[in-house]
């Protein structure tokens, strides 16, 4: 007989997209943690005996961390444009 977790996995579908509202400081913390974890998986874990690297996951993780950083930078730029006279360094 199939376990309850296996039954749930079959009947539950993943949403096509997830929206989440975070404060910039919360997003900054998550980006920092994700970046640290990515570094560990890319450079430290491969030195462990028996570890198998998944290059596809590393590449995807780098893209996601980059998107999160871009979101942070975009938020910072929007905040700075509220300051009178600031034109993005032009």
Order of alpha helices (4+ residues) and beta strands (2+ residues): alpha-alpha-alpha
